[in-house]
Amino acid sequence: MDKYRAVTLGDLLRERRTTLGLTMRDVAGSSLSPTAVNNIEKGKINPTIDTVLYLCQVLQLQPEKVLLFYPDFTKTAGVLFTRIDEMVAHGETDDALTLLYDMYWVAAELPDHEQHTSEIQYKIAQVFADNGRFDSATTAMTDAYKLFILTKSYPRQVDAICALADFAKTKDQLQRAIGVYTTALELAYRHQLFDRVGRILMEMAQIHMESVEQNETVLLCGQAELVFDFLRDADGLAAMKFLRAQALAELGKLEQALESAEAAHNHFQAVGDVQQQATAARLLGEIHSSLQAYELAREHYLQAMTLAESAGHDELHRAKGGLASLSLLQQEPESARQHALEALTGLHKPRDRSRLYRILAGCDLQTGNTDGYKTYMQQAVDALHEAGDPCSAALIQCELADQTDDLELLRDGSRKLRQMIASRKRV
């Protein structure tokens, strides 16, 4: 932009000093000499970044506006990006975007500008995404990816593709996200970017888990574990063992699930990650419940509750839900009901609530309250639809129909399942 070429840093500082009616000695203070101020204004010397920040403070100028005129953009870019992060954190999104576009036009005038404009476009996309403007974020990130191709920066190409996949995931476009992550994975493997390979496999595994595709989750977790083991990334390895344990438990492969869950739990305990340790303890409770090792299950649920008191409100109530499930298995419907109702007061995610509604339905079934059973099971179905899981919702609908001999409801649930199976085969 012409305004950045026409005006120098010295011009800007001199104009502001004159406007405020200050002498060079006034500006210099105890940090600089009047001669240094004069030489800076005349462009005879380039001040350090710290000196510019000092002058901005004395002259009551916004540092980000002044740093745009600094002769060496490579030295100011990091400071400006930090300032942009501060703006975003304070909700000043429009100001952050304005500064980013100003930076873009300054950088565009430089030789080999793609090194700078690619990173600026990447940041623009992130700011748009943080503000929920995903269409604009996608456009900006695509432009950043093209610039990373020009600079032959393969790691940043992978980062840009992963960001595009993350945008799709945030918009609940899960199949699209998987496709984009697959592209990133191929590029990361090709250029042996194994740290990124591990993280991509982790993201893909989590999406498949959300999509109730446990077999795919187990496969991807196994691949990710090999990568994290190669990288000696113990945290990544434990995270994948935990996710694989969840998927294996849902598939009914309980002994394998137990082995993975215990390994993850031991790591979280060793590194002092209380939040993850609480979650792993709860999972161990669920697995031991399924193995009918009820005393061990209770110990793990109680451990999860103790840890969760300092780790997180949600995890505490999920552990209470685990105790409710255990009580139901032991034919203690009133105890199960009490724990489930307590858990309901603190859990708001539809999938969590669906599980609790099913426990409450089981309590009513054990006590012969058919109407209560129907009501809670229908609430479980509705919650799963809200969670975007129509397959599990249809399965619960079929279970409800079977228990109540409702043939029409059973036909409807079966029809929905057939439609979803056919749809997945087409995909």
Contacts in CASP RR format, 6 or more apart in sequence:
PFRMAT RR
TARGET T0000
AUTHOR 0000-0000-0000
METHOD contacts of the structure
MODEL  1
MDKYRAVTLGDLLRERRTTLGLTMRDVAGSSLSPTAVNNIEKGKINPTID
TVLYLCQVLQLQPEKVLLFYPDFTKTAGVLFTRIDEMVAHGETDDALTLL
YDMYWVAAELPDHEQHTSEIQYKIAQVFADNGRFDSATTAMTDAYKLFIL
TKSYPRQVDAICALADFAKTKDQLQRAIGVYTTALELAYRHQLFDRVGRI
LMEMAQIHMESVEQNETVLLCGQAELVFDFLRDADGLAAMKFLRAQALAE
LGKLEQALESAEAAHNHFQAVGDVQQQATAARLLGEIHSSLQAYELAREH
YLQAMTLAESAGHDELHRAKGGLASLSLLQQEPESARQHALEALTGLHKP
RDRSRLYRILAGCDLQTGNTDGYKTYMQQAVDALHEAGDPCSAALIQCEL
ADQTDDLELLRDGSRKLRQMIASRKRV
1 105 0 8 1.000
1 106 0 8 1.000
1 109 0 8 1.000
4 68 0 8 1.000
4 69 0 8 1.000
4 105 0 8 1.000
4 106 0 8 1.000
4 109 0 8 1.000
5 109 0 8 1.000
7 69 0 8 1.000
8 43 0 8 1.000
8 69 0 8 1.000
9 40 0 8 1.000
9 43 0 8 1.000
9 47 0 8 1.000
9 52 0 8 1.000
9 66 0 8 1.000
9 69 0 8 1.000
9 70 0 8 1.000
9 71 0 8 1.000
10 40 0 8 1.000
10 41 0 8 1.000
10 42 0 8 1.000
10 43 0 8 1.000
10 69 0 8 1.000
11 41 0 8 1.000
12 61 0 8 1.000
12 66 0 8 1.000
12 69 0 8 1.000
13 40 0 8 1.000
13 41 0 8 1.000
13 55 0 8 1.000
13 59 0 8 1.000
13 66 0 8 1.000
14 41 0 8 1.000
16 59 0 8 1.000
16 60 0 8 1.000
16 61 0 8 1.000
17 24 0 8 1.000
17 27 0 8 1.000
17 41 0 8 1.000
17 59 0 8 1.000
20 59 0 8 1.000
20 60 0 8 1.000
22 58 0 8 1.000
22 59 0 8 1.000
23 34 0 8 1.000
24 34 0 8 1.000
24 37 0 8 1.000
24 38 0 8 1.000
24 41 0 8 1.000
25 34 0 8 1.000
26 58 0 8 1.000
27 34 0 8 1.000
27 37 0 8 1.000
27 55 0 8 1.000
27 58 0 8 1.000
27 59 0 8 1.000
28 34 0 8 1.000
28 36 0 8 1.000
28 37 0 8 1.000
29 58 0 8 1.000
31 51 0 8 1.000
31 54 0 8 1.000
32 51 0 8 1.000
32 54 0 8 1.000
36 45 0 8 1.000
36 47 0 8 1.000
39 45 0 8 1.000
40 47 0 8 1.000
40 51 0 8 1.000
40 55 0 8 1.000
46 70 0 8 1.000
46 71 0 8 1.000
46 72 0 8 1.000
47 55 0 8 1.000
49 67 0 8 1.000
49 70 0 8 1.000
49 75 0 8 1.000
49 76 0 8 1.000
49 79 0 8 1.000
52 63 0 8 1.000
52 66 0 8 1.000
52 67 0 8 1.000
52 70 0 8 1.000
53 63 0 8 1.000
55 61 0 8 1.000
55 66 0 8 1.000
56 62 0 8 1.000
56 63 0 8 1.000
56 66 0 8 1.000
63 79 0 8 1.000
63 83 0 8 1.000
64 80 0 8 1.000
64 83 0 8 1.000
64 99 0 8 1.000
67 76 0 8 1.000
67 79 0 8 1.000
67 80 0 8 1.000
68 76 0 8 1.000
68 80 0 8 1.000
68 102 0 8 1.000
68 103 0 8 1.000
68 106 0 8 1.000
70 76 0 8 1.000
73 106 0 8 1.000
73 107 0 8 1.000
73 110 0 8 1.000
73 116 0 8 1.000
74 116 0 8 1.000
77 103 0 8 1.000
77 107 0 8 1.000
77 116 0 8 1.000
77 119 0 8 1.000
80 99 0 8 1.000
80 103 0 8 1.000
81 123 0 8 1.000
83 99 0 8 1.000
84 96 0 8 1.000
84 99 0 8 1.000
84 100 0 8 1.000
84 123 0 8 1.000
84 127 0 8 1.000
87 93 0 8 1.000
87 95 0 8 1.000
87 96 0 8 1.000
87 99 0 8 1.000
88 96 0 8 1.000
88 127 0 8 1.000
88 130 0 8 1.000
93 127 0 8 1.000
93 130 0 8 1.000
93 131 0 8 1.000
96 127 0 8 1.000
97 124 0 8 1.000
97 127 0 8 1.000
97 128 0 8 1.000
100 120 0 8 1.000
100 123 0 8 1.000
100 124 0 8 1.000
100 127 0 8 1.000
101 124 0 8 1.000
103 116 0 8 1.000
103 120 0 8 1.000
104 117 0 8 1.000
104 120 0 8 1.000
104 121 0 8 1.000
104 124 0 8 1.000
107 113 0 8 1.000
107 116 0 8 1.000
107 117 0 8 1.000
107 120 0 8 1.000
108 117 0 8 1.000
110 116 0 8 1.000
114 147 0 8 1.000
114 150 0 8 1.000
114 151 0 8 1.000
115 151 0 8 1.000
117 147 0 8 1.000
118 144 0 8 1.000
118 147 0 8 1.000
118 148 0 8 1.000
118 150 0 8 1.000
118 151 0 8 1.000
118 153 0 8 1.000
118 156 0 8 1.000
119 144 0 8 1.000
119 156 0 8 1.000
121 140 0 8 1.000
121 141 0 8 1.000
121 143 0 8 1.000
121 144 0 8 1.000
121 147 0 8 1.000
122 140 0 8 1.000
122 141 0 8 1.000
122 144 0 8 1.000
122 156 0 8 1.000
122 159 0 8 1.000
122 160 0 8 1.000
122 163 0 8 1.000
124 140 0 8 1.000
124 144 0 8 1.000
125 137 0 8 1.000
125 138 0 8 1.000
125 139 0 8 1.000
125 140 0 8 1.000
125 141 0 8 1.000
125 144 0 8 1.000
125 163 0 8 1.000
126 137 0 8 1.000
126 163 0 8 1.000
128 134 0 8 1.000
128 136 0 8 1.000
128 137 0 8 1.000
128 140 0 8 1.000
129 137 0 8 1.000
129 163 0 8 1.000
129 166 0 8 1.000
129 167 0 8 1.000
129 170 0 8 1.000
134 167 0 8 1.000
134 170 0 8 1.000
134 171 0 8 1.000
137 167 0 8 1.000
138 164 0 8 1.000
138 167 0 8 1.000
141 160 0 8 1.000
141 163 0 8 1.000
141 164 0 8 1.000
141 167 0 8 1.000
142 160 0 8 1.000
142 164 0 8 1.000
144 156 0 8 1.000
144 160 0 8 1.000
145 157 0 8 1.000
145 160 0 8 1.000
145 161 0 8 1.000
145 164 0 8 1.000
148 156 0 8 1.000
148 157 0 8 1.000
148 160 0 8 1.000
149 157 0 8 1.000
154 187 0 8 1.000
154 191 0 8 1.000
154 193 0 8 1.000
155 191 0 8 1.000
155 193 0 8 1.000
155 196 0 8 1.000
157 187 0 8 1.000
158 184 0 8 1.000
158 187 0 8 1.000
158 188 0 8 1.000
158 191 0 8 1.000
158 193 0 8 1.000
158 196 0 8 1.000
158 200 0 8 1.000
159 196 0 8 1.000
161 180 0 8 1.000
161 181 0 8 1.000
161 183 0 8 1.000
161 184 0 8 1.000
161 187 0 8 1.000
162 180 0 8 1.000
162 181 0 8 1.000
162 184 0 8 1.000
162 196 0 8 1.000
162 199 0 8 1.000
162 200 0 8 1.000
162 203 0 8 1.000
164 180 0 8 1.000
165 177 0 8 1.000
165 178 0 8 1.000
165 179 0 8 1.000
165 180 0 8 1.000
165 181 0 8 1.000
165 184 0 8 1.000
165 203 0 8 1.000
166 177 0 8 1.000
166 203 0 8 1.000
168 174 0 8 1.000
168 176 0 8 1.000
168 177 0 8 1.000
168 180 0 8 1.000
169 177 0 8 1.000
169 203 0 8 1.000
169 207 0 8 1.000
172 388 0 8 1.000
174 207 0 8 1.000
174 210 0 8 1.000
174 211 0 8 1.000
175 427 0 8 1.000
177 207 0 8 1.000
178 204 0 8 1.000
178 207 0 8 1.000
178 208 0 8 1.000
181 200 0 8 1.000
181 203 0 8 1.000
181 204 0 8 1.000
181 207 0 8 1.000
182 204 0 8 1.000
184 196 0 8 1.000
184 200 0 8 1.000
185 197 0 8 1.000
185 200 0 8 1.000
185 201 0 8 1.000
185 204 0 8 1.000
187 193 0 8 1.000
188 194 0 8 1.000
188 196 0 8 1.000
188 197 0 8 1.000
188 200 0 8 1.000
189 197 0 8 1.000
194 227 0 8 1.000
194 230 0 8 1.000
194 231 0 8 1.000
195 231 0 8 1.000
195 233 0 8 1.000
197 227 0 8 1.000
198 224 0 8 1.000
198 227 0 8 1.000
198 228 0 8 1.000
198 231 0 8 1.000
198 236 0 8 1.000
201 220 0 8 1.000
201 221 0 8 1.000
201 223 0 8 1.000
201 224 0 8 1.000
201 227 0 8 1.000
201 240 0 8 1.000
202 224 0 8 1.000
202 236 0 8 1.000
202 239 0 8 1.000
202 240 0 8 1.000
202 243 0 8 1.000
204 220 0 8 1.000
205 216 0 8 1.000
205 217 0 8 1.000
205 220 0 8 1.000
205 221 0 8 1.000
205 224 0 8 1.000
205 240 0 8 1.000
205 243 0 8 1.000
205 244 0 8 1.000
206 217 0 8 1.000
206 243 0 8 1.000
208 214 0 8 1.000
208 216 0 8 1.000
208 217 0 8 1.000
208 220 0 8 1.000
209 217 0 8 1.000
209 243 0 8 1.000
209 246 0 8 1.000
209 247 0 8 1.000
212 389 0 8 1.000
212 391 0 8 1.000
212 392 0 8 1.000
214 247 0 8 1.000
214 248 0 8 1.000
214 250 0 8 1.000
214 251 0 8 1.000
215 247 0 8 1.000
215 251 0 8 1.000
217 243 0 8 1.000
217 244 0 8 1.000
217 246 0 8 1.000
217 247 0 8 1.000
218 244 0 8 1.000
218 247 0 8 1.000
218 248 0 8 1.000
218 251 0 8 1.000
221 240 0 8 1.000
221 241 0 8 1.000
221 243 0 8 1.000
221 244 0 8 1.000
221 247 0 8 1.000
222 240 0 8 1.000
222 244 0 8 1.000
224 236 0 8 1.000
224 240 0 8 1.000
225 237 0 8 1.000
225 240 0 8 1.000
225 241 0 8 1.000
225 244 0 8 1.000
228 234 0 8 1.000
228 236 0 8 1.000
228 237 0 8 1.000
228 240 0 8 1.000
229 237 0 8 1.000
234 267 0 8 1.000
234 271 0 8 1.000
235 267 0 8 1.000
235 271 0 8 1.000
237 267 0 8 1.000
238 263 0 8 1.000
238 264 0 8 1.000
238 267 0 8 1.000
238 268 0 8 1.000
238 276 0 8 1.000
239 264 0 8 1.000
241 260 0 8 1.000
241 261 0 8 1.000
241 263 0 8 1.000
241 264 0 8 1.000
241 267 0 8 1.000
242 260 0 8 1.000
242 261 0 8 1.000
242 264 0 8 1.000
242 276 0 8 1.000
242 279 0 8 1.000
242 280 0 8 1.000
242 283 0 8 1.000
244 257 0 8 1.000
244 260 0 8 1.000
245 257 0 8 1.000
245 258 0 8 1.000
245 259 0 8 1.000
245 260 0 8 1.000
245 261 0 8 1.000
245 264 0 8 1.000
245 283 0 8 1.000
245 287 0 8 1.000
246 257 0 8 1.000
246 283 0 8 1.000
248 254 0 8 1.000
248 256 0 8 1.000
248 257 0 8 1.000
248 260 0 8 1.000
249 257 0 8 1.000
249 261 0 8 1.000
249 283 0 8 1.000
249 286 0 8 1.000
249 287 0 8 1.000
249 290 0 8 1.000
252 290 0 8 1.000
254 287 0 8 1.000
254 290 0 8 1.000
254 291 0 8 1.000
257 287 0 8 1.000
258 284 0 8 1.000
258 287 0 8 1.000
258 288 0 8 1.000
258 291 0 8 1.000
261 280 0 8 1.000
261 283 0 8 1.000
261 284 0 8 1.000
261 287 0 8 1.000
262 284 0 8 1.000
264 276 0 8 1.000
264 280 0 8 1.000
265 277 0 8 1.000
265 280 0 8 1.000
265 281 0 8 1.000
265 283 0 8 1.000
265 284 0 8 1.000
268 276 0 8 1.000
268 277 0 8 1.000
268 280 0 8 1.000
269 277 0 8 1.000
274 307 0 8 1.000
274 310 0 8 1.000
274 311 0 8 1.000
275 311 0 8 1.000
275 312 0 8 1.000
275 315 0 8 1.000
277 307 0 8 1.000
277 311 0 8 1.000
278 303 0 8 1.000
278 304 0 8 1.000
278 307 0 8 1.000
278 308 0 8 1.000
278 311 0 8 1.000
278 312 0 8 1.000
278 315 0 8 1.000
278 319 0 8 1.000
279 304 0 8 1.000
279 315 0 8 1.000
281 300 0 8 1.000
281 301 0 8 1.000
281 303 0 8 1.000
281 304 0 8 1.000
281 307 0 8 1.000
281 319 0 8 1.000
282 300 0 8 1.000
282 301 0 8 1.000
282 304 0 8 1.000
282 315 0 8 1.000
282 318 0 8 1.000
282 319 0 8 1.000
282 322 0 8 1.000
284 296 0 8 1.000
284 297 0 8 1.000
284 300 0 8 1.000
285 296 0 8 1.000
285 297 0 8 1.000
285 298 0 8 1.000
285 300 0 8 1.000
285 301 0 8 1.000
285 304 0 8 1.000
285 322 0 8 1.000
285 326 0 8 1.000
286 297 0 8 1.000
286 322 0 8 1.000
286 325 0 8 1.000
288 294 0 8 1.000
288 296 0 8 1.000
288 297 0 8 1.000
288 300 0 8 1.000
289 297 0 8 1.000
289 322 0 8 1.000
289 325 0 8 1.000
289 326 0 8 1.000
289 329 0 8 1.000
292 329 0 8 1.000
294 326 0 8 1.000
294 329 0 8 1.000
294 330 0 8 1.000
297 326 0 8 1.000
298 323 0 8 1.000
298 326 0 8 1.000
301 319 0 8 1.000
301 322 0 8 1.000
301 323 0 8 1.000
301 326 0 8 1.000
302 323 0 8 1.000
304 315 0 8 1.000
304 318 0 8 1.000
304 319 0 8 1.000
305 316 0 8 1.000
305 319 0 8 1.000
305 320 0 8 1.000
305 323 0 8 1.000
307 315 0 8 1.000
308 315 0 8 1.000
308 316 0 8 1.000
308 318 0 8 1.000
308 319 0 8 1.000
309 316 0 8 1.000
313 346 0 8 1.000
314 346 0 8 1.000
314 347 0 8 1.000
314 349 0 8 1.000
314 352 0 8 1.000
317 342 0 8 1.000
317 343 0 8 1.000
317 344 0 8 1.000
317 345 0 8 1.000
317 346 0 8 1.000
317 347 0 8 1.000
317 352 0 8 1.000
318 343 0 8 1.000
318 347 0 8 1.000
318 352 0 8 1.000
320 339 0 8 1.000
320 340 0 8 1.000
320 342 0 8 1.000
320 343 0 8 1.000
321 339 0 8 1.000
321 340 0 8 1.000
321 343 0 8 1.000
321 355 0 8 1.000
321 356 0 8 1.000
321 359 0 8 1.000
322 339 0 8 1.000
322 343 0 8 1.000
323 339 0 8 1.000
324 335 0 8 1.000
324 336 0 8 1.000
324 337 0 8 1.000
324 338 0 8 1.000
324 339 0 8 1.000
324 340 0 8 1.000
324 343 0 8 1.000
324 356 0 8 1.000
324 359 0 8 1.000
325 336 0 8 1.000
325 355 0 8 1.000
325 359 0 8 1.000
326 336 0 8 1.000
327 333 0 8 1.000
327 335 0 8 1.000
327 336 0 8 1.000
327 339 0 8 1.000
328 336 0 8 1.000
328 359 0 8 1.000
328 362 0 8 1.000
328 363 0 8 1.000
328 366 0 8 1.000
331 366 0 8 1.000
333 362 0 8 1.000
333 363 0 8 1.000
333 364 0 8 1.000
333 366 0 8 1.000
333 367 0 8 1.000
334 363 0 8 1.000
336 359 0 8 1.000
336 362 0 8 1.000
336 363 0 8 1.000
337 360 0 8 1.000
337 363 0 8 1.000
340 356 0 8 1.000
340 359 0 8 1.000
340 360 0 8 1.000
340 363 0 8 1.000
341 360 0 8 1.000
343 356 0 8 1.000
344 353 0 8 1.000
344 356 0 8 1.000
347 353 0 8 1.000
347 356 0 8 1.000
349 387 0 8 1.000
350 383 0 8 1.000
350 384 0 8 1.000
350 386 0 8 1.000
350 387 0 8 1.000
350 388 0 8 1.000
351 383 0 8 1.000
351 384 0 8 1.000
351 387 0 8 1.000
351 389 0 8 1.000
353 379 0 8 1.000
353 383 0 8 1.000
354 379 0 8 1.000
354 380 0 8 1.000
354 381 0 8 1.000
354 383 0 8 1.000
354 384 0 8 1.000
354 387 0 8 1.000
354 392 0 8 1.000
354 396 0 8 1.000
355 380 0 8 1.000
357 376 0 8 1.000
357 377 0 8 1.000
357 379 0 8 1.000
357 380 0 8 1.000
357 383 0 8 1.000
358 376 0 8 1.000
358 377 0 8 1.000
358 380 0 8 1.000
358 396 0 8 1.000
360 376 0 8 1.000
361 372 0 8 1.000
361 373 0 8 1.000
361 375 0 8 1.000
361 376 0 8 1.000
361 377 0 8 1.000
361 380 0 8 1.000
362 373 0 8 1.000
362 376 0 8 1.000
364 370 0 8 1.000
364 371 0 8 1.000
364 372 0 8 1.000
364 373 0 8 1.000
364 376 0 8 1.000
365 373 0 8 1.000
365 403 0 8 1.000
370 404 0 8 1.000
373 403 0 8 1.000
373 404 0 8 1.000
374 400 0 8 1.000
374 404 0 8 1.000
377 396 0 8 1.000
377 399 0 8 1.000
377 400 0 8 1.000
377 403 0 8 1.000
378 400 0 8 1.000
380 396 0 8 1.000
381 393 0 8 1.000
381 396 0 8 1.000
381 397 0 8 1.000
381 400 0 8 1.000
382 393 0 8 1.000
384 390 0 8 1.000
384 392 0 8 1.000
384 393 0 8 1.000
384 396 0 8 1.000
385 393 0 8 1.000
390 416 0 8 1.000
390 420 0 8 1.000
391 417 0 8 1.000
391 420 0 8 1.000
394 413 0 8 1.000
394 416 0 8 1.000
394 417 0 8 1.000
394 420 0 8 1.000
395 417 0 8 1.000
397 409 0 8 1.000
397 412 0 8 1.000
397 413 0 8 1.000
397 416 0 8 1.000
398 410 0 8 1.000
398 413 0 8 1.000
398 414 0 8 1.000
398 417 0 8 1.000
400 406 0 8 1.000
400 409 0 8 1.000
401 407 0 8 1.000
401 408 0 8 1.000
401 409 0 8 1.000
401 410 0 8 1.000
401 413 0 8 1.000
402 410 0 8 1.000
END
